[in-house]
Amino acid sequence: MKANEDTRYVVLHAADLDIGRVHVYSPFQLGGRWQEVRRQKVEGYYQYYVFELDNVLNAGGTYMMEIDYTGNLTTRLDGYYRSVYKNQAGEETWIGTTQFEPTDARRAFPCFDEPAMKANFTIHLGVHENFHALSNMPVASIENLSTRITINGVEQGYRVFHFEESVPMSTYLVAFVLSDFEYKAKTTKNGVEVRVFATADAVTAGLVDFALEMGVRTLEYYEDYFGVPYPLPKEDLIAIPDFAAGAMENWGLITYRDTALLLDVSGQTSSPANLQRVAVVIAHELAHQWFGNLVTMEWWTDLWLNEGFASYVEYLGTNHSFPQWDMPRQFLFQDEENARQRDSLLSTHSLSAKNIETPSQINSLFDDISYSKGASIIRQFNAFFGEEVFRAGLKSYLQKYSYSNARSTMLWAEIESAAHARGWNGMIMPIVDGWTNNAGYPIVTMKSVDDALLGGILYNIKQERFFSDGTNSSDDSSIWSIPFNYEYSYSGESTVRETSMLLTAASDEVAIGTPMPLSWVKGNAYESALIVVNYGAKEWEAIRGAMTGEGGVRELDVEDKEDVISSAFLLHFANVEPVNADILLPLLSTIQHATDYSLWAETIRGLSTLIDKCYQQSYYGQLHAFILSLIEPVALSLSYPSSPEPMGTLAEFGSGEGFGTARLTSAMFAFGESVGLPNITSIADVQFLAFLERAKATSAVQAAGEMSSITRPTVLKAAVKRGGDEGYNTVLALYEHSTSASLQREALTALALATEPWEVARSINLVLDGVIRSQDSLRFLEYIIGGSIVGREAVWRLMNNDWARLTSGREGLFNGLGGLIVTMAKSYNTEFDLDQVKSFIEAADVSETSKQTAVSALQANINYLRNNGATLDAWLKQWAASA
């Protein structure tokens, strides 16, 4: 290490380590000597370890520091920890693995644990002779130790893996795994070796084959897309049995949950949804090898530079292999909609976050803002500047700051230079500043103000910050530079006209000529900007007609239909006039016969929220009838298979036409069963009874493998809800005895839907008794909260009466604990509930962001029912009378 100034103090990060002997030495000074440490001090708030030396370290000097220390190999899922798996014979085997992001390398070794303090790492790992070691770099040599050690009466040999020195990288990207896993390998066209590691059973069963093909193909695509070669000689992907995150982009050694890497293409245990998840997560983590690893944010306040880019580029990487999945469309109802919902709360934060210092504050940034909003802003400005400019700017950014650190302003500067080189003369920072430094995003209201304008119609366009939780927007004066596209169509025309503008003021006016009558106008064409658009009642009525093309008007494209539906839900739930039940519910009726998966996924998401808000209201029966009538035409037009369907090869799925239909079938079957559509519940009942009979004759695992992966998740839920003790016990046996992570996940989701109090108690005990892996435990409790009122109240009692027991051993799931509180708060809707939640969270050890989000979400539910209950009731009564 180099001393920048004279000092007697060295400050490192260390947590849960016992520090022993410490020496400091100057290897380049003739006659230099070891320095003893006079005093050591721990500063727990920032997890600093301070060493005071006998003598001064001189400015400009280079020093070596040697530290003897020990640590405990825990199961808390962060730092350096141990994980266990069972093979098909039921035998347990332990492995050692790491998870250092964001601030847990300090739990494995004392270090300068900050992203800007990059270093070259040389790692040596001693392991049992039957195990092997992996790290970021290839193995340089393996040393067999002559000494043998006797443990529990068994003599064991050991060997040391010596790894090549790494490229400069941040501590949070260091990784190592000790295991007996096996692998398959393939080399990219540019000579990078890609290996996928998993248990021997998984490799033998071919569960790594898809990941290997996807990894090679995506790595090659990114090298072409970024114009920058992948800088390491190898890339390992490994499935870890116990893993808190979905995956982690450690440079050269990416760690994954089993469900995010392993895939059964026979269709026996994996579904089309599993297929897409594996493809997307692989694409996300490989994107990080450039954004985050090669160029790293200077400090966690710009985490979105890592996660936002990877969350955007994952769609490009997946779309490259699977163009028929229409990933750009899926971006809208997944990341864009996640961003619009989370960023509309008062508890949100700006992309470039402020006042982030402690580990808990850093952890709280791993949310939908850094990921989904970051991705949405990148998509927005890619569209604004154009693909050529954007890619040129990215390439320049990656080349200029390789192996270094950057701030968001540095990225924008490179994109601006690329734009200037292609004839654009503007300044980028005034345009992008509001999007990175303002919290929230704008609502744009587009309303006609003068129909009598000579030769046209005058529209007022106004922007202000959008809040979904009842916060008064007049208290916030934020202004954004909005790339605003609007489109319109004239009566009798089959074409759509489109106009673009940069809205930089609080309000503006535009005139649309009317050489013939105007049919409709829609803002934010193709949902190109992270905004929500509202209209006057007259404009909303015209858009409703454009949803179906009634009266001969030009029908909206499906992307715009999706935006209309999602925006209407957002505005309705936020109590924004005029989008009450009179506008929302007739809009929903226009898609009754649509067969587009993305459109229905967006609609089902909104309907599920509507159900959650209204379930205990007096008019829910009529709302339920309306929802059944809405989904019935499409639900009855689909067929629901009962046996496995092979997925085929990667190439076949890249060109196949059936993927969207499979996803729609799965989504409609699940939603139809959850709301009790009679035809769907009948099919589910027939299939779950057949499953129970096969399980009695063979086993739950074998019976599950003989079901359709498209319908099986829903059938298992039906078995738990309506199959009595036999149904619950059979699904529990599937969870306990299956070695497939996908089947275990489906079983867990089903077990959470138990409705009888004693079955709910059994499900909760699965968490408390450690039957359910720690990584899945909190999400399982969230499923129970959403499964039934009985389940919700049981979990709420647990949280109030035994929070300490619930959190013990789950310290590595800090964000998950906050998420549990938010999920609970979202399920309530009265002032009494609000007081109870506020009282609970005062003492809960979770992030302030989680606490604020919980209160905002619950307050939004209260406001919604107060403002919309009467209108919903009246509209539904009128609908029921005319139905």
N, C-alpha and C positions, 0 to 999 in steps of 0.2 A: 504494500500500500504506500501511497505517496502523501507526504505531509504538505498541505498547502500553506500552512503557517506554523510558527512555533507553538507547540502545545505539549502538555503532559497528560492529555486525556485522549482516549480512544473510545468512541461510542459505537457499539454494534447493536444489532437486534438479536434477541434470544428469548425464547419462551418455553417453559416446561423443560429446561435443560439444567443439569447440575454441572456448573463450571468448576474445573479443577485447576491444575497448574497452567499458568499463562506466562509466556516469555515473548519479548519483542527484541528483534535483532536487526542490525543493518548489514546485510550481506555484501554491500559494495563499499564499505568503509574499512580501510586497512586498520587492523587492530580493533575493529568494532567488537562490542561485547553484548551479551544478553542483558536485557533490562528486566528487573523484577517489577511485578505489579505491587504497588504500595497499598492500594485499596480498591475494592470492587463495590459497585452499587447498582441495584436494580431499580429502574423507573417503570413501574408496571403499567401506567396509563398508556404509554406509547410503546411498551415492551422493549425499552432500551436496556442495554447492559453497559455500564460505564466503568472503564478501567482507568485508574490514576497511576501513572508510572513514576519510578524513582527519578528519572531524568527527562529532560525536554527532548521531544522529537523536533528536529530542525526543519524549518521551511525548505522545501525542495528535495528533502531526503526521501529515499525509498527504503521501506522497512518490511521485515517479515514478522508475522505474528503467529505463534503456535499456541493452540488452545487444546488442553485435554478436557474432555467433557463426556458425560453420559446422558442418555435419554431413555424414556420408557416407550416401548413399541405398543401403542394403544390401539383401540378399535374406534376412535372418535372421528375417523374419515377426513382428517386434515393433517398436514405435516407428513411425517413418515409413519405409516400405520400398517396394521396387519389385517388381512381379509381371509375369509375361509370359503371353500366351495366343497360340494359333495360330487363324487363321480357317480357313474351309473350303478356301481356296486354299493353306494351309500356311504363310502369312506370319506372322511373329512381330510382335507389338505389345506394347510395355511400358506399364504404368500405374503410378501412384504411389498408395499407400493407407496406412492407419494401423491399428494395433492397440495401444491404450494401456493397457487393463486387464491387470493391476492397477497396475503401476508403470513404465510405459514412455512416458508423455507426456514425461518428462524426456529421452528420446532424440530428441525432435523439437524441443523448446524448453525453456530453463530455466524452472522453475515451482515453485510450492508444490504438489508432487505428492502430496497427501493428500486423502482423500475429504471431510473436514470443511471444507477450505479452498476453498469454492465461490467462483466469480467469474463475471462477465459477460464473455464472449469476443467480440471483434470480429476477424474473420479476413479476410485479403486473400491471394489466391493468384495468382501469375503462372504462366501456362501457354502452351504452344505454341498457335498460332492454330487448329490442327485438333483441339485437345482442349477439353474443358470441365472445370470444377471443381465439386465438390459439397462441402457442409459441413453442419453441424447446422441452420443457419438458411437461409431463402430468400436468393437473390441480391438485393442492393440495387441494384447497377449493374455494368456491364462496361465496362472502359476499354481501348480499343485503343491499344497503344504505337506511337508513330511510329518508334521505333528498330527496325531490323531487324538480326538477328544472323546471321553466316555460320558455319555449323558443318559441317565436312567438305565444304566447297565449296558448300554449299547455303544460300541465303539464306532465313531463316525469320522470320516475324513472331510477336509475342507479345501477349497481352492479360492484364489483371488482373481477377479476379473479386472484387468487394467484397461481403461478406455482411452481413446485418443483425446487430445485436448480439444475443447469445444471452440466454436467461434464466439466472439463477444456476445453475451446475452444477459438478460436480467435474471435475478435469482428465482423469480416465480416460474420461470420456464425450465428450470433444472428438474430432472426426473430420474428415478431409477425403480426397477421392479425386480424382485427376486421370486422365481417361480419354477415350476416344473412344466410350464406350458409348452405346447408345440406350435408350429407355424407352417404357413404356405407362403411362397415368395414369387415375385415376378419383377422384371426390370422394365422401366419406362424407356421410351425411344431415345432419351437423353442420358441413359445409363444410371438412373437412380434406382436402387434396389428398394422395393416396397414389400414389407412382410406384415402378415396379419397373424397375431398370436392369440391363442385361446386354450382352454383345457383340451386335453387329448381327445376326449369324447366329442367335443364340438368340432375340432379339426377333422376327425375321422368322419363325422356325419356331414361334412361339407358346409357347415354353417358359416365358414369364413370366406367361401368362394365369391359370393356377391361383393363383399367388402373389398376383396383384393382387386377385382375387376374395376369396381367403382373408384377405388383409390388411385389406380394407375391412370385410368382415363381422365380423372379430374385433375390430377397433378400435371399431366401433359397439357390439358386445356388451360390451366392457370399460367403455366410458363408462357404459352402463346398470348394469352389475354393481357397479362401484366407486362410482357416484354422483358422480364427479368428472370434469369434461370433460378431454379430451386437451388439453394446454396450448400446443402449437405449431401453426403454420398448415400444416405439411406433415409428411409421413413418407415418407422414401425407403428402399427396400430394394434392395440391390445385391449381385450375385453376384461374388465376388472369386476369380480363378483359383488363387492361392496364399494359403491362410488356415489358420493353425494350429488355431484353435478351430472349433466347428461354426458359430457365429455370434457377433456382438457387438452389444449393445443401444445403441450410441451414440445419443444423443438426437436424433431426427429424421433420422438417417442410419445405418440398421442394416446392418451388413456380414455376409455369409453365404458359406460355402463354396458352390460351384456345386451340389453334391448336396443341400444343405439349402434351396435356393430354386427351382431350375429343375426343371420336370416336363413330360414328354412324355405328354399324356393320350391319345395315339393308342395307347399300350401298346407301341410299337416299342422304346423304350429305357428306359422307366420302368415299375416294377412297383407292385403295391399296397403293398408295404413302403415304396417310395420316396414314394408318395402320402402315407402316414401320417407319414413322417418330415418331409416338407416342411410339412405342416399343423401338426404339433406344434412344430417349431422356430419357425415364424412366430408361433404362439400364445405360446410361451415368451418370445421377444424383445419382443413387443408388451406382455406383462404387465410387463416391466421398465420400460416408459415411466412407470409409476406406482411400482412397487416397485423402487427402485434409482435411478431418475432423478429423479422428483418428490420422493420422500423417500429419502434415502441413509443407509446405516449410517454411524455416527460414525467407526468404525474397522473395519479388516478382521476383527477378532475376531468381529464380528456379520455376517459375510458371508452367513450363512444367511438373514438378513432379506431380502436380495436374491434369492439363488439358490433358497432353499427355497420362497419364495412363488411365484416364476416357475415352478418345477418342479411346484408343485401346481396353480396356476391354468392352466397350459398344457393340462391335461386338461379343465378347464371350458371353455376357449375352443375346443378341438377338438371336444368333445362337443356344443357349441352348433351347430356346422355339420354334424357327423356323428354323430347320436345312435345310429345303428345299429352304430357301431363299439364301443359299450359301453366307453368310455374309463375310467369308474370301475373296471371290472373289470381293465382292462389296467394301471391304476396298481399293483395288488397284485403282479403278477408282474414288473413293471419297477422302479419306484422303491422300493416297499415292500420287495421282496426284495433289491434292491441294498443298501438300508440295513441290513437284517437280516444280510446276509453281511459287509459291510465293518465294521459296528459291533460285531461279535462278536469281533474281533481285539484283542489287547492293545495294538496300535499305534494304535488309534483315538484320537479326541480329542473333547472336548465340543463341542456346537453353538456355544455362546459360547466361542470358543477363548481360550487363555491364552498369554501370553508371545510374542506375535507382533509382531516389530519389523522384521526385515530383508526385502528383496525375496524372497529364497528362501523364508523362512518364510511370507510372504504367499501366494506362488504355491502352496505345498503345501496351502493351504486349499481350493483348487478341486477338490474330491473328492466322493465319494458321501455324505460326512457333511453337508457344507454344502448339497448339492443334494437328494439322495434322503432322508436322514434329516430334513432341514429340512422337506421337503414332507410326509413322513409324520407329523411332529408337528403340523403345521398341519392336516392332514386329521383327525388324532385329536381335536384340540380343537374343530374345527369340528363334529364329531359330538357331542362332549361338551356344548358350550354351545348347539348348534343353529344352523342357517343364519341365522336372523333376527338373533340376537345377534352372531354372528361378522361378518356383513356390516356391521352398524351400527358395530361396533368398528373395522373396517377403514376405513370411510368417515370416521369421526372422526379416526383416526390420519393418514390422507392429507391431510385438510383442515388439521389442526392443525400438521403439520410440513412442509407444502408448501414446496419450494425450500430445505429445511433438512436437518438430519441427526437421526438418532434412534438410540436403543439399544433392545435387545429389551424391556427393562422398560417402555419407553414404549408399545410396542404392547400388551403385556399389560394395562397400566393402562387403555387405551381399551376393550379388550374387557371388562374387569371393570366399567367404568362402564356399558357397554351392557347387561351382564347385570343389574347392580343396578337399572337403569331398568325392567327387565322382571321384577323380583320376586326375583331371586337374591340371597341375603344373604351368600354366602361370600367368602373372600379368595382371589384367583387365584394369587398368588406361591407360597404353600406347595404348590400343586398342580403348577404348571408348572416350578418351580425345578429339580427333579431332572432333568427332561427337557432343559433347556438347559445346565445346569452339570455334570451327571454325564456321564462318558464311558460308552459302552455302553448296553445296555438289559436289561430283566429277562427271565428265564425264570420262568414261573409254573407251579408243579406243583399239579395238582388231583387228589387221590386220596381215595377213600372210606376212612374209618377205622372206621366202625361201621355195619354192615348191619342190626344188631339194634335200632337206635334206634326207639323207639315211634312208629309212623306216618311214618317217613321214613328217609333215609340221610344221615349226617353226612360232609361232605367237608372235608378240610384243604386250605387254599390257601396256598401258600408262595411268596415271591418272593426271588430273588437274582440277581446279575449273571450274564449268560450269556456264556460264552467258548467259542469253537469251536476254539481252538488248544491246548487242554490246560492253560491257566492255571487254577489252583485258585481257584474262586469264593469260598472261605472267606477268602481274603486281601483281599477287597473288601467293605466294609460298606455300599455304596450302597443307598439305598432310594428308590423312586419312588412317587408317588401315581398309582395305575393306575386309569383308568376301565375296569373289568373287567365285561364282559357275558358271561353264560353262558346256554346254551340247553339244553333237554332235551325228551324226548318219552316218553310212556307207551306201553306195549304196546297195540296195537289202535287208537291214535289217529292221525289224519292231521294233527294240528296240532303246532306247536312252541311251547313256553313259553319266555319269555325273561326274565331277571332281571339288573338292573344294580347294581353296587356300586362304591364308591371304596376300593380296597385301599391303605391308607396304612401298614400295619405289615409287618414281615417275614413274618408269618403270620396267618391268620384261619381261622374255621370258618363254614361255611354248611350249612344243613339243607335238603334237598329232600324234600318230602312224598311219600309213596307210597300214595295212595288206590288205586292199581293199580300193577302192576309197572313199573319204570323201564326203558325200552329203552336209552337212551344219554344221555350228557351231554357237551357240548362247550363249552370255554372260548373266549373271544375271538370271539364271534359276528360273522360277516362280516368278520373280521380288522380290527376297528375300532381296535385299539391296536397300537402298535409293541412287541409282545412275542412270545415263542414259548411255547406251552403244552405241557406234558408231563403224562402221566397214569400211572396204574398199569397193569400188563399187562391187568387185567380191563377197565378203561375203554377201552384201545386196541382190544381185541377187539370191544367193543360198537360202537365207532366204525367198525371195518372192516365190520361188518354194515350200519351206516347208510349206508355209501358206495354200496351197491347196493339197499338196502331189502329185503334177504333176510329171510325169515321173517315178512314182513308189517309190519316196522317202518317208521316214517316215514323216508324217504330224506333225506339232507342236501341242502340247496340247493347249486348248483354253486359259489357263492362259498366256502362252507364246505369243500367237497371240495378246492378249490384250496389253502385254508389248511392242511388236513390233510396234503396231499401235500408242500407246501413245508416245513411244520414237521417232518414226519417225516424228510425229507432233512437239514434243519439239525441235528436232534438226533442222527441217525445218524452224520453226518460228525463231530460233536463228541463222539462216544462217550458219549452220555448214556443211562443205563439207564432203561427197559428196551428202548429202540428199537434193537435189533440187527437182523440180517437176518431173524430170525423174525417181526418185526413189519413192517419196511419192505417187503420184497418181496411178501408177501401183500396189503398195502395197494395196491401198484402194480397188482396183478392185477385189482383192482376196477374200474379205469378202462379196461380192455381194449377195450370197445366204445363208449366216450365219443366224442363228436364236437365237443366244445367247444374252440375254439382256445386260449383263455387257459389252460384246464386242461392241455392238451397242451403248451403252451409252457412252463409251469412244470415239467411232468414231463420233457420233453426236456432242459431245463436241468439238472435233477438227475441224469438218466441220463448226460449228457455228463460231469459231474463224477465220477460213479461209474466211468465208463470210464477217464477220465484217471488215477484213483487205482489202478485194478486192472489196467491194460492189460498189464503185464509180470508178472502173478502167474500161478501155475500153474492156478488155477481160472478164468481169464478165458474160456476156451473155453465153459464151461458158463454163465457169466454172459452171454456173447454170445448163446448159444442162447436164454436166458430173455428177453433184450431183444427178439430177433427175434420170439419168440412173443407178446410183449406188444404190439408195434406192428403186427403183421401184419394183424389184422382191420380196423383203421381204414385202414391204408395201402392195402389191396387194395380198400376200398370207394370210394376216391376215383379220379377220372379226372385224367390229367396231360396238359394240352394241349401242342401243339407249335407253334402259330402265335399271333400277337399277338391280344390281346383289348382293344378300345378301352375306356378307363375311363369315358367319358361326361362329363357336366358335373358341376360341384360339387353342384348341386341333386340330380342323379340319385344321386350317391354318398351324399348325406346320407340318402336314404331307401331305398337299395338293400339287399337281403338277402344278396347274394353276397359281401360283403367278408370276413366271418369265414371262409367256406368257402375263399375264395382264399388267405387267410393260413394256414389249416390245411393246405391242399394244398401250399403252398410249403414250410412247415415240415416236414411229414411226408416230402415228396419229398427234401428236403435231408438229414434225419436218416436216413431209410431208405437212401439212397445211401452215407452216411458209415459206416454199420455193416454195409453189404453185404447188405441184404435182397434176395434174388435177383430178385424181380419188379421191384423198383425199379431195380436196376442194369441189368437188361435194357432197360427203357424208356430209361434214361439213355444206354446204349450206342447204341441205335438213333438217338436224337436227336443225339448228338454225331457219329456217323458221317455223318448227313445234313448236319449243320452243316459238317463238313470238306469234303464234296463240293460244297456250295453255295459255300463260300469259295474253292475252287479255280476254280470257274466264274465267280465274280464277285469278291468281296473279303470279308475277314473282317468288315468293318463292315456290309456289306450283308447278309451271311448272318446275322449276329447280330440285325439288325433284323427278320428274318423268323421269329424264334423267339418262343416264348411267354415273356413276362417273368416268369411264375410259375415256370417250370421252368429258364429259361436259366442262372441263377447256378449251379445244380447240374450242368447239362449241361456247362458250361465247365469245372467242376472235374473231371468225369469225363474230358473230353478231355485234360486235362493229366495225370491219373493213369494213364489207360489208352490214350491215343492216341499214345504214343511221341513222337518228334521232331516229327512233323507236327502232333500235337495241341498241343504246347507252343508251336511256332513260330506256329501260327495264332492262338492266344489272345494271344501276345505282339504279333502284328501288330494285333489288335483294340485292345490297349491303346495302341500307338504311333500308330495312325492315326485312332482315333475322336475326334470332338470332343464326344462326350457324356460328361459326368462320371459318370453312372450306369453306362454301359457300361465305362468305364475302371475304375471301382471293382470291378465284377464280375470283370473280367479279372484285376485284381491279386489279388483273393481266390483266384482259381483258380490263378494262377501260384505262389502260396505253397505249394500242395499237391504240388508236384513231389516225387517219392520217390527218383529216381535221383540219386546223388551229383553227377554232372556237371550235371544240371538244377538241383539246389539251388544249386550254385555259380553258375550263370548268374543265378538269381533274386537271389542276394545281390549279385552284381556290378551288377544294375540299380540297387541302392541306392548302392553305392560310386561308380559312374560317373555318377550324377546323372540317370539316365534317369527314375527315379521322382521325382515332386515331393517336396520336403523335407517338406511337410505330411503326406504319406502314408507316408514311408519307415519310420518306427519302427513304425507299426501293421502295415505289411507284414512286417517282421521278426517281430512277434508272431504273425502268421498262420503264418509259416514254422515257428516254434517249436511251434505246435499242430498243424501239418500232418503231421509224421512225426518219428520218432526221428532219422533222418538229418538232417532239417532242423534239429531242435533242437540237435544236437551241432555242426552247422556254424555256427550263430549263436553258440553258446557259445564256440567257438574264436575267432570274430571278436571277440566282446566281450573275451575275455582277451588276445588278441594285438594288437588294433588299436583299442582303445577311443577313443584320441585321434582317429583318423581318422573313426570312426563319429560322434563328437560334434561334430566341427568343422563349423561352419556351421549347427548345429542348436541353438544356444544359446536360441533362442526357443521350443524345444520341451522346456523344463526338466522339466515333469511327464511328458512322453512318455518321456524317458530313464529316469526312475524307474519308470514303468509297464513298460518293457521288462525291467528287472531283476526286477520282481515276477512278470511272466508266466513268465520263465525259472525262477524259484524254485518256482513252483506246479507245474511239470512234473516235479519231482524228488521222491524219497520215501525217501532213505536218509541215515544219519548221515554217510557219506562226502560225499554231495552237499551236506549242510548245512555241513560244514567248508569245502568249496570255495566255496560262495556267500558265506559269512561272510568268507573271505579276500578275495574279489573286491570286495565292497562297502565294505570298509574304506577303499579308495583312490578309490572312485567318487564323482564330484562330482554327487550327487543328494541329495534331501531326506532328513533323518533319518527322516521318516515312511515314505518308500519303502523305506528299508533295514530298518526294523523290520517293515514289512508283509511283505517278502520272507522274512525269517527266520520270522515267525509262520506264514505260509502253508506253508512247507516243513515246519516242525515239526508242523503239523496233519496233513500227509500221513503223516509218520512215525508219529505217534500213532494215526492211523486204521488203518493196516495192522497195527500191533502189536496193537490191541485187537479188530479185527473180522475179520482174515484167516481164522482158524479157523472162526468162526461162519458166515461167508459160504460157505466151502468146504463145510461140512457141510450147510447148507441147500440149496445148489445141487446137491450130489450126490443128496440126497433128492428134490429136484424132478425131476432128470434121470431118476431111476429110475422115477418115477411118471408122467412125461410121455408 
